[in-house]
């Protein structure tokens, strides 16, 4: 399949690195769930929403 698509075999180090990063991201997402709530984003005065989502601030 890789030959048909003209792709090279991925380097093992990159595959392991991507898998590890995915596992870390999954663990963080699970620990942020409300029923677990072991980690959470800081709240500071004036913050309107998630730091990853643009928000329109109304005053």
PDB file of N, H, CA, C and O in Angstrom:
ATOM      1  N   UNK A   1       0.824  -1.186   0.000  1.00  0.00           N
ATOM      2  CA  UNK A   1       0.000   0.000   0.000  1.00  0.00           C
ATOM      3  C   UNK A   1       0.873   1.257   0.000  1.00  0.00           C
ATOM      4  O   UNK A   1       0.593   2.220  -0.713  1.00  0.00           O
ATOM      5  N   UNK A   2       1.936   1.231   0.813  1.00  0.00           N
ATOM      6  H   UNK A   2       2.164   0.449   1.393  1.00  0.00           H
ATOM      7  CA  UNK A   2       2.822   2.393   0.876  1.00  0.00           C
ATOM      8  C   UNK A   2       3.470   2.659  -0.483  1.00  0.00           C
ATOM      9  O   UNK A   2       3.616   3.813  -0.886  1.00  0.00           O
ATOM     10  N   UNK A   3       3.859   1.592  -1.191  1.00  0.00           N
ATOM     11  H   UNK A   3       3.741   0.654  -0.864  1.00  0.00           H
ATOM     12  CA  UNK A   3       4.470   1.751  -2.513  1.00  0.00           C
ATOM     13  C   UNK A   3       3.469   2.330  -3.501  1.00  0.00           C
ATOM     14  O   UNK A   3       3.823   3.194  -4.303  1.00  0.00           O
ATOM     15  N   UNK A   4       2.218   1.865  -3.455  1.00  0.00           N
ATOM     16  H   UNK A   4       1.930   1.164  -2.804  1.00  0.00           H
ATOM     17  CA  UNK A   4       1.178   2.355  -4.363  1.00  0.00           C
ATOM     18  C   UNK A   4       0.956   3.856  -4.164  1.00  0.00           C
ATOM     19  O   UNK A   4       0.774   4.599  -5.129  1.00  0.00           O
ATOM     20  N   UNK A   5       0.973   4.292  -2.903  1.00  0.00           N
ATOM     21  H   UNK A   5       1.121   3.689  -2.119  1.00  0.00           H
ATOM     22  CA  UNK A   5       0.763   5.711  -2.596  1.00  0.00           C
ATOM     23  C   UNK A   5       2.029   6.543  -2.758  1.00  0.00           C
ATOM     24  O   UNK A   5       1.991   7.770  -2.667  1.00  0.00           O
ATOM     25  N   UNK A   6       3.158   5.862  -2.999  1.00  0.00           N
ATOM     26  H   UNK A   6       3.189   4.866  -3.073  1.00  0.00           H
ATOM     27  CA  UNK A   6       4.411   6.595  -3.167  1.00  0.00           C
ATOM     28  C   UNK A   6       4.969   7.127  -1.865  1.00  0.00           C
ATOM     29  O   UNK A   6       5.665   8.142  -1.854  1.00  0.00           O
ATOM     30  N   UNK A   7       4.670   6.448  -0.761  1.00  0.00           N
ATOM     31  H   UNK A   7       4.105   5.623  -0.770  1.00  0.00           H
ATOM     32  CA  UNK A   7       5.131   6.882   0.558  1.00  0.00           C
ATOM     33  C   UNK A   7       6.280   6.002   1.030  1.00  0.00           C
ATOM     34  O   UNK A   7       6.353   4.823   0.683  1.00  0.00           O
ATOM     35  N   UNK A   8       7.166   6.577   1.815  1.00  0.00           N
ATOM     36  H   UNK A   8       7.107   7.535   2.096  1.00  0.00           H
ATOM     37  CA  UNK A   8       8.245   5.804   2.419  1.00  0.00           C
ATOM     38  C   UNK A   8       7.756   5.197   3.721  1.00  0.00           C
ATOM     39  O   UNK A   8       6.774   5.661   4.301  1.00  0.00           O
ATOM     40  N   UNK A   9       8.426   4.185   4.165  1.00  0.00           N
ATOM     41  H   UNK A   9       9.223   3.809   3.694  1.00  0.00           H
ATOM     42  CA  UNK A   9       8.102   3.589   5.460  1.00  0.00           C
ATOM     43  C   UNK A   9       8.478   4.602   6.541  1.00  0.00           C
ATOM     44  O   UNK A   9       9.590   5.129   6.525  1.00  0.00           O
ATOM     45  N   UNK A  10       7.563   4.887   7.487  1.00  0.00           N
ATOM     46  H   UNK A  10       6.659   4.460   7.501  1.00  0.00           H
ATOM     47  CA  UNK A  10       7.887   5.876   8.517  1.00  0.00           C
ATOM     48  C   UNK A  10       9.027   5.413   9.417  1.00  0.00           C
ATOM     49  O   UNK A  10       9.156   4.227   9.718  1.00  0.00           O
ATOM     50  N   UNK A  11       9.835   6.351   9.833  1.00  0.00           N
ATOM     51  H   UNK A  11       9.730   7.315   9.588  1.00  0.00           H
ATOM     52  CA  UNK A  11      10.941   6.061  10.741  1.00  0.00           C
ATOM     53  C   UNK A  11      10.367   5.660  12.098  1.00  0.00           C
ATOM     54  O   UNK A  11       9.454   6.312  12.604  1.00  0.00           O
ATOM     55  N   UNK A  12      10.895   4.596  12.684  1.00  0.00           N
ATOM     56  H   UNK A  12      11.636   4.066  12.273  1.00  0.00           H
ATOM     57  CA  UNK A  12      10.364   4.061  13.942  1.00  0.00           C
ATOM     58  C   UNK A  12      10.376   5.095  15.055  1.00  0.00           C
ATOM     59  O   UNK A  12       9.453   5.142  15.868  1.00  0.00           O
ATOM     60  N   UNK A  13      11.408   5.921  15.100  1.00  0.00           N
ATOM     61  H   UNK A  13      12.157   5.883  14.439  1.00  0.00           H
ATOM     62  CA  UNK A  13      11.509   6.928  16.161  1.00  0.00           C
ATOM     63  C   UNK A  13      10.333   7.903  16.074  1.00  0.00           C
ATOM     64  O   UNK A  13       9.750   8.259  17.098  1.00  0.00           O
ATOM     65  N   UNK A  14       9.983   8.335  14.869  1.00  0.00           N
ATOM     66  H   UNK A  14      10.456   8.046  14.037  1.00  0.00           H
ATOM     67  CA  UNK A  14       8.874   9.270  14.700  1.00  0.00           C
ATOM     68  C   UNK A  14       7.547   8.619  15.088  1.00  0.00           C
ATOM     69  O   UNK A  14       6.681   9.262  15.681  1.00  0.00           O
ATOM     70  N   UNK A  15       7.398   7.350  14.750  1.00  0.00           N
ATOM     71  H   UNK A  15       8.102   6.828  14.268  1.00  0.00           H
ATOM     72  CA  UNK A  15       6.172   6.633  15.091  1.00  0.00           C
ATOM     73  C   UNK A  15       6.034   6.526  16.605  1.00  0.00           C
ATOM     74  O   UNK A  15       4.957   6.772  17.149  1.00  0.00           O
ATOM     75  N   UNK A  16       7.110   6.163  17.285  1.00  0.00           N
ATOM     76  H   UNK A  16       7.984   5.964  16.844  1.00  0.00           H
ATOM     77  CA  UNK A  16       7.072   6.043  18.748  1.00  0.00           C
ATOM     78  C   UNK A  16       6.834   7.401  19.400  1.00  0.00           C
ATOM     79  O   UNK A  16       6.091   7.503  20.376  1.00  0.00           O
ATOM     80  N   UNK A  17       7.467   8.449  18.858  1.00  0.00           N
ATOM     81  H   UNK A  17       8.070   8.366  18.064  1.00  0.00           H
ATOM     82  CA  UNK A  17       7.289   9.797  19.400  1.00  0.00           C
ATOM     83  C   UNK A  17       5.835  10.251  19.256  1.00  0.00           C
ATOM     84  O   UNK A  17       5.249  10.775  20.203  1.00  0.00           O
ATOM     85  N   UNK A  18       5.257  10.049  18.075  1.00  0.00           N
ATOM     86  H   UNK A  18       5.732   9.623  17.306  1.00  0.00           H
ATOM     87  CA  UNK A  18       3.870  10.447  17.847  1.00  0.00           C
ATOM     88  C   UNK A  18       2.919   9.661  18.748  1.00  0.00           C
ATOM     89  O   UNK A  18       1.958  10.220  19.276  1.00  0.00           O
ATOM     90  N   UNK A  19       3.182   8.376  18.922  1.00  0.00           N
ATOM     91  H   UNK A  19       3.962   7.921  18.493  1.00  0.00           H
ATOM     92  CA  UNK A  19       2.345   7.560  19.800  1.00  0.00           C
ATOM     93  C   UNK A  19       2.421   8.016  21.240  1.00  0.00           C
ATOM     94  O   UNK A  19       1.405   8.059  21.934  1.00  0.00           O
ATOM     95  N   UNK A  20       3.623   8.361  21.701  1.00  0.00           N
ATOM     96  H   UNK A  20       4.448   8.327  21.137  1.00  0.00           H
ATOM     97  CA  UNK A  20       3.806   8.826  23.069  1.00  0.00           C
ATOM     98  C   UNK A  20       3.101  10.156  23.300  1.00  0.00           C
ATOM     99  O   UNK A  20       2.435  10.336  24.320  1.00  0.00           O
ATOM    100  N   UNK A  21       3.240  11.085  22.364  1.00  0.00           N
ATOM    101  H   UNK A  21       3.781  10.939  21.536  1.00  0.00           H
ATOM    102  CA  UNK A  21       2.572  12.385  22.481  1.00  0.00           C
ATOM    103  C   UNK A  21       1.049  12.191  22.511  1.00  0.00           C
ATOM    104  O   UNK A  21       0.351  12.862  23.270  1.00  0.00           O
ATOM    105  N   UNK A  22       0.543  11.276  21.687  1.00  0.00           N
ATOM    106  H   UNK A  22       1.110  10.731  21.070  1.00  0.00           H
ATOM    107  CA  UNK A  22      -0.890  10.989  21.682  1.00  0.00           C
ATOM    108  C   UNK A  22      -1.370  10.438  23.013  1.00  0.00           C
ATOM    109  O   UNK A  22      -2.448  10.802  23.483  1.00  0.00           O
ATOM    110  N   UNK A  23      -0.575   9.560  23.628  1.00  0.00           N
ATOM    111  H   UNK A  23       0.301   9.264  23.246  1.00  0.00           H
ATOM    112  CA  UNK A  23      -0.942   8.995  24.935  1.00  0.00           C
ATOM    113  C   UNK A  23      -0.947  10.073  26.015  1.00  0.00           C
ATOM    114  O   UNK A  23      -1.833  10.094  26.869  1.00  0.00           O
ATOM    115  N   UNK A  24       0.033  10.961  25.979  1.00  0.00           N
ATOM    116  H   UNK A  24       0.753  10.944  25.285  1.00  0.00           H
ATOM    117  CA  UNK A  24       0.088  12.058  26.955  1.00  0.00           C
ATOM    118  C   UNK A  24      -1.125  12.968  26.798  1.00  0.00           C
ATOM    119  O   UNK A  24      -1.756  13.341  27.787  1.00  0.00           O
ATOM    120  N   UNK A  25      -1.449  13.325  25.561  1.00  0.00           N
ATOM    121  H   UNK A  25      -0.936  13.023  24.758  1.00  0.00           H
ATOM    122  CA  UNK A  25      -2.607  14.195  25.315  1.00  0.00           C
ATOM    123  C   UNK A  25      -3.897  13.524  25.774  1.00  0.00           C
ATOM    124  O   UNK A  25      -4.764  14.181  26.349  1.00  0.00           O
ATOM    125  N   UNK A  26      -4.031  12.233  25.528  1.00  0.00           N
ATOM    126  H   UNK A  26      -3.326  11.699  25.061  1.00  0.00           H
ATOM    127  CA  UNK A  26      -5.213  11.498  25.969  1.00  0.00           C
ATOM    128  C   UNK A  26      -5.314  11.473  27.493  1.00  0.00           C
ATOM    129  O   UNK A  26      -6.403  11.632  28.044  1.00  0.00           O
ATOM    130  N   UNK A  27      -4.193  11.276  28.170  1.00  0.00           N
ATOM    131  H   UNK A  27      -3.308  11.146  27.722  1.00  0.00           H
ATOM    132  CA  UNK A  27      -4.179  11.258  29.636  1.00  0.00           C
ATOM    133  C   UNK A  27      -4.581  12.616  30.204  1.00  0.00           C
ATOM    134  O   UNK A  27      -5.349  12.683  31.164  1.00  0.00           O
ATOM    135  N   UNK A  28      -4.070  13.694  29.621  1.00  0.00           N
ATOM    136  H   UNK A  28      -3.446  13.640  28.841  1.00  0.00           H
ATOM    137  CA  UNK A  28      -4.437  15.040  30.076  1.00  0.00           C
ATOM    138  C   UNK A  28      -5.931  15.274  29.877  1.00  0.00           C
ATOM    139  O   UNK A  28      -6.602  15.794  30.768  1.00  0.00           O
ATOM    140  N   UNK A  29      -6.452  14.895  28.719  1.00  0.00           N
ATOM    141  H   UNK A  29      -5.907  14.473  27.995  1.00  0.00           H
ATOM    142  CA  UNK A  29      -7.883  15.072  28.451  1.00  0.00           C
ATOM    143  C   UNK A  29      -8.729  14.279  29.449  1.00  0.00           C
ATOM    144  O   UNK A  29      -9.752  14.773  29.924  1.00  0.00           O
ATOM    145  N   UNK A  30      -8.313  13.067  29.764  1.00  0.00           N
ATOM    146  H   UNK A  30      -7.482  12.666  29.378  1.00  0.00           H
ATOM    147  CA  UNK A  30      -9.061  12.255  30.728  1.00  0.00           C
ATOM    148  C   UNK A  30      -9.010  12.844  32.127  1.00  0.00           C
ATOM    149  O   UNK A  30     -10.018  12.839  32.833  1.00  0.00           O
ATOM    150  N   UNK A  31      -7.843  13.356  32.546  1.00  0.00           N
ATOM    151  H   UNK A  31      -7.024  13.360  31.972  1.00  0.00           H
ATOM    152  CA  UNK A  31      -7.730  13.935  33.880  1.00  0.00           C
ATOM    153  C   UNK A  31      -8.502  15.239  34.025  1.00  0.00           C
ATOM    154  O   UNK A  31      -8.785  15.660  35.146  1.00  0.00           O
ATOM    155  N   UNK A  32      -8.852  15.894  32.905  1.00  0.00           N
ATOM    156  H   UNK A  32      -8.622  15.552  31.994  1.00  0.00           H
ATOM    157  CA  UNK A  32      -9.619  17.133  32.957  1.00  0.00           C
ATOM    158  C   UNK A  32     -11.121  16.890  32.973  1.00  0.00           C
ATOM    159  O   UNK A  32     -11.890  17.828  33.184  1.00  0.00           O
ATOM    160  N   UNK A  33     -11.558  15.651  32.754  1.00  0.00           N
ATOM    161  H   UNK A  33     -10.934  14.889  32.582  1.00  0.00           H
ATOM    162  CA  UNK A  33     -13.003  15.371  32.756  1.00  0.00           C
ATOM    163  C   UNK A  33     -13.605  15.756  34.097  1.00  0.00           C
ATOM    164  O   UNK A  33     -12.959  15.602  35.133  1.00  0.00           O
ATOM    165  N   UNK A  34     -14.826  16.253  34.087  1.00  0.00           N
ATOM    166  H   UNK A  34     -15.350  16.378  33.244  1.00  0.00           H
ATOM    167  CA  UNK A  34     -15.457  16.742  35.320  1.00  0.00           C
ATOM    168  C   UNK A  34     -15.605  15.661  36.379  1.00  0.00           C
ATOM    169  O   UNK A  34     -15.494  15.955  37.570  1.00  0.00           O
ATOM    170  N   UNK A  35     -15.850  14.431  35.983  1.00  0.00           N
ATOM    171  H   UNK A  35     -15.940  14.193  35.017  1.00  0.00           H
ATOM    172  CA  UNK A  35     -16.013  13.385  36.995  1.00  0.00           C
ATOM    173  C   UNK A  35     -14.691  12.971  37.636  1.00  0.00           C
ATOM    174  O   UNK A  35     -14.694  12.356  38.702  1.00  0.00           O
ATOM    175  N   UNK A  36     -13.559  13.297  37.006  1.00  0.00           N
ATOM    176  H   UNK A  36     -13.556  13.797  36.140  1.00  0.00           H
ATOM    177  CA  UNK A  36     -12.250  13.001  37.592  1.00  0.00           C
ATOM    178  C   UNK A  36     -11.666  14.266  38.208  1.00  0.00           C
ATOM    179  O   UNK A  36     -11.281  14.272  39.377  1.00  0.00           O
ATOM    180  N   UNK A  37     -11.599  15.337  37.420  1.00  0.00           N
ATOM    181  H   UNK A  37     -11.911  15.332  36.470  1.00  0.00           H
ATOM    182  CA  UNK A  37     -11.186  16.682  37.863  1.00  0.00           C
ATOM    183  C   UNK A  37      -9.877  16.713  38.646  1.00  0.00           C
ATOM    184  O   UNK A  37      -9.786  17.398  39.665  1.00  0.00           O
ATOM    185  N   UNK A  38      -8.879  15.992  38.191  1.00  0.00           N
ATOM    186  H   UNK A  38      -8.953  15.436  37.363  1.00  0.00           H
ATOM    187  CA  UNK A  38      -7.585  16.037  38.880  1.00  0.00           C
ATOM    188  C   UNK A  38      -6.720  17.191  38.391  1.00  0.00           C
ATOM    189  O   UNK A  38      -5.865  17.674  39.134  1.00  0.00           O
ATOM    190  N   UNK A  39      -6.922  17.638  37.167  1.00  0.00           N
ATOM    191  H   UNK A  39      -7.616  17.246  36.564  1.00  0.00           H
ATOM    192  CA  UNK A  39      -6.198  18.812  36.682  1.00  0.00           C
ATOM    193  C   UNK A  39      -7.202  19.755  36.028  1.00  0.00           C
ATOM    194  O   UNK A  39      -8.190  19.312  35.442  1.00  0.00           O
ATOM    195  N   UNK A  40      -6.948  21.026  36.131  1.00  0.00           N
ATOM    196  H   UNK A  40      -6.146  21.385  36.607  1.00  0.00           H
ATOM    197  CA  UNK A  40      -7.837  22.006  35.500  1.00  0.00           C
ATOM    198  C   UNK A  40      -7.052  23.247  35.132  1.00  0.00           C
ATOM    199  O   UNK A  40      -5.955  23.493  35.634  1.00  0.00           O
ATOM    200  N   UNK A  41      -7.650  24.021  34.239  1.00  0.00           N
ATOM    201  H   UNK A  41      -8.541  23.821  33.832  1.00  0.00           H
ATOM    202  CA  UNK A  41      -7.038  25.270  33.804  1.00  0.00           C
ATOM    203  C   UNK A  41      -7.207  26.334  34.879  1.00  0.00           C
ATOM    204  O   UNK A  41      -8.247  26.415  35.533  1.00  0.00           O
ATOM    205  N   UNK A  42      -6.175  27.144  35.049  1.00  0.00           N
ATOM    206  H   UNK A  42      -5.331  27.078  34.517  1.00  0.00           H
ATOM    207  CA  UNK A  42      -6.276  28.243  36.013  1.00  0.00           C
ATOM    208  C   UNK A  42      -7.371  29.218  35.608  1.00  0.00           C
ATOM    209  O   UNK A  42      -7.646  29.407  34.423  1.00  0.00           O
ATOM    210  N   UNK A  43      -7.988  29.832  36.604  1.00  0.00           N
ATOM    211  H   UNK A  43      -7.764  29.679  37.566  1.00  0.00           H
ATOM    212  CA  UNK A  43      -8.952  30.888  36.333  1.00  0.00           C
ATOM    213  C   UNK A  43      -8.387  32.183  36.885  1.00  0.00           C
ATOM    214  O   UNK A  43      -7.987  32.256  38.047  1.00  0.00           O
ATOM    215  N   UNK A  44      -8.358  33.201  36.043  1.00  0.00           N
ATOM    216  H   UNK A  44      -8.682  33.142  35.099  1.00  0.00           H
ATOM    217  CA  UNK A  44      -7.917  34.521  36.478  1.00  0.00           C
ATOM    218  C   UNK A  44      -9.021  35.521  36.156  1.00  0.00           C
ATOM    219  O   UNK A  44      -9.810  35.314  35.234  1.00  0.00           O
ATOM    220  N   UNK A  45      -9.068  36.589  36.914  1.00  0.00           N
ATOM    221  H   UNK A  45      -8.428  36.757  37.663  1.00  0.00           H
ATOM    222  CA  UNK A  45     -10.075  37.627  36.714  1.00  0.00           C
ATOM    223  C   UNK A  45     -10.016  38.149  35.288  1.00  0.00           C
ATOM    224  O   UNK A  45      -8.938  38.483  34.795  1.00  0.00           O
ATOM    225  N   UNK A  46     -11.154  38.223  34.623  1.00  0.00           N
ATOM    226  H   UNK A  46     -12.029  37.952  35.023  1.00  0.00           H
ATOM    227  CA  UNK A  46     -11.231  38.723  33.261  1.00  0.00           C
ATOM    228  C   UNK A  46     -11.175  37.648  32.202  1.00  0.00           C
ATOM    229  O   UNK A  46     -11.379  37.928  31.021  1.00  0.00           O
ATOM    230  N   UNK A  47     -10.902  36.423  32.607  1.00  0.00           N
ATOM    231  H   UNK A  47     -10.736  36.196  33.567  1.00  0.00           H
ATOM    232  CA  UNK A  47     -10.851  35.318  31.640  1.00  0.00           C
ATOM    233  C   UNK A  47     -12.270  34.938  31.249  1.00  0.00           C
ATOM    234  O   UNK A  47     -13.138  34.783  32.107  1.00  0.00           O
ATOM    235  N   UNK A  48     -12.503  34.789  29.941  1.00  0.00           N
ATOM    236  H   UNK A  48     -11.798  34.915  29.244  1.00  0.00           H
ATOM    237  CA  UNK A  48     -13.852  34.522  29.465  1.00  0.00           C
ATOM    238  C   UNK A  48     -14.100  33.085  29.052  1.00  0.00           C
ATOM    239  O   UNK A  48     -15.249  32.643  29.071  1.00  0.00           O
ATOM    240  N   UNK A  49     -13.089  32.349  28.687  1.00  0.00           N
ATOM    241  H   UNK A  49     -12.155  32.707  28.672  1.00  0.00           H
ATOM    242  CA  UNK A  49     -13.314  30.986  28.228  1.00  0.00           C
ATOM    243  C   UNK A  49     -12.018  30.219  28.094  1.00  0.00           C
ATOM    244  O   UNK A  49     -10.999  30.576  28.685  1.00  0.00           O
ATOM    245  N   UNK A  50     -12.072  29.180  27.322  1.00  0.00           N
ATOM    246  H   UNK A  50     -12.900  28.890  26.842  1.00  0.00           H
ATOM    247  CA  UNK A  50     -10.905  28.342  27.114  1.00  0.00           C
ATOM    248  C   UNK A  50      -9.806  29.119  26.398  1.00  0.00           C
ATOM    249  O   UNK A  50     -10.071  29.974  25.554  1.00  0.00           O
ATOM    250  N   UNK A  51      -8.576  28.800  26.754  1.00  0.00           N
ATOM    251  H   UNK A  51      -8.360  28.105  27.440  1.00  0.00           H
ATOM    252  CA  UNK A  51      -7.453  29.472  26.108  1.00  0.00           C
ATOM    253  C   UNK A  51      -7.268  29.001  24.672  1.00  0.00           C
ATOM    254  O   UNK A  51      -6.549  29.638  23.902  1.00  0.00           O
ATOM    255  N   UNK A  52      -7.913  27.885  24.297  1.00  0.00           N
ATOM    256  H   UNK A  52      -8.497  27.368  24.922  1.00  0.00           H
ATOM    257  CA  UNK A  52      -7.757  27.372  22.950  1.00  0.00           C
ATOM    258  C   UNK A  52      -8.854  27.829  22.014  1.00  0.00           C
ATOM    259  O   UNK A  52      -8.752  27.618  20.805  1.00  0.00           O
ATOM    260  N   UNK A  53      -9.892  28.445  22.531  1.00  0.00           N
ATOM    261  H   UNK A  53      -9.974  28.617  23.513  1.00  0.00           H
ATOM    262  CA  UNK A  53     -11.009  28.883  21.710  1.00  0.00           C
ATOM    263  C   UNK A  53     -11.133  30.409  21.787  1.00  0.00           C
ATOM    264  O   UNK A  53     -11.175  30.967  22.884  1.00  0.00           O
ATOM    265  N   UNK A  54     -11.190  31.082  20.649  1.00  0.00           N
ATOM    266  H   UNK A  54     -11.155  30.629  19.758  1.00  0.00           H
ATOM    267  CA  UNK A  54     -11.369  32.539  20.684  1.00  0.00           C
ATOM    268  C   UNK A  54     -12.740  32.888  21.241  1.00  0.00           C
ATOM    269  O   UNK A  54     -13.738  32.271  20.871  1.00  0.00           O
ATOM    270  N   UNK A  55     -12.793  33.848  22.104  1.00  0.00           N
ATOM    271  H   UNK A  55     -11.982  34.350  22.405  1.00  0.00           H
ATOM    272  CA  UNK A  55     -14.053  34.263  22.728  1.00  0.00           C
ATOM    273  C   UNK A  55     -14.255  35.761  22.470  1.00  0.00           C
ATOM    274  O   UNK A  55     -13.298  36.533  22.420  1.00  0.00           O
ATOM    275  N   UNK A  56     -15.494  36.141  22.311  1.00  0.00           N
ATOM    276  H   UNK A  56     -16.272  35.514  22.351  1.00  0.00           H
ATOM    277  CA  UNK A  56     -15.815  37.565  22.229  1.00  0.00           C
ATOM    278  C   UNK A  56     -16.166  38.054  23.615  1.00  0.00           C
ATOM    279  O   UNK A  56     -17.123  37.584  24.232  1.00  0.00           O
ATOM    280  N   UNK A  57     -15.384  38.999  24.097  1.00  0.00           N
ATOM    281  H   UNK A  57     -14.607  39.381  23.596  1.00  0.00           H
ATOM    282  CA  UNK A  57     -15.597  39.502  25.438  1.00  0.00           C
ATOM    283  C   UNK A  57     -16.651  40.610  25.408  1.00  0.00           C
ATOM    284  O   UNK A  57     -16.545  41.557  24.629  1.00  0.00           O
ATOM    285  N   UNK A  58     -17.653  40.483  26.252  1.00  0.00           N
ATOM    286  H   UNK A  58     -17.739  39.714  26.885  1.00  0.00           H
ATOM    287  CA  UNK A  58     -18.690  41.508  26.333  1.00  0.00           C
ATOM    288  C   UNK A  58     -18.574  42.217  27.662  1.00  0.00           C
ATOM    289  O   UNK A  58     -18.434  41.578  28.705  1.00  0.00           O
ATOM    290  N   UNK A  59     -18.632  43.525  27.630  1.00  0.00           N
ATOM    291  H   UNK A  59     -18.746  44.044  26.783  1.00  0.00           H
ATOM    292  CA  UNK A  59     -18.547  44.322  28.860  1.00  0.00           C
ATOM    293  C   UNK A  59     -19.671  45.283  28.922  1.00  0.00           C
ATOM    294  O   UNK A  59     -19.778  46.046  29.882  1.00  0.00           O
TER     295      UNK A  59
END
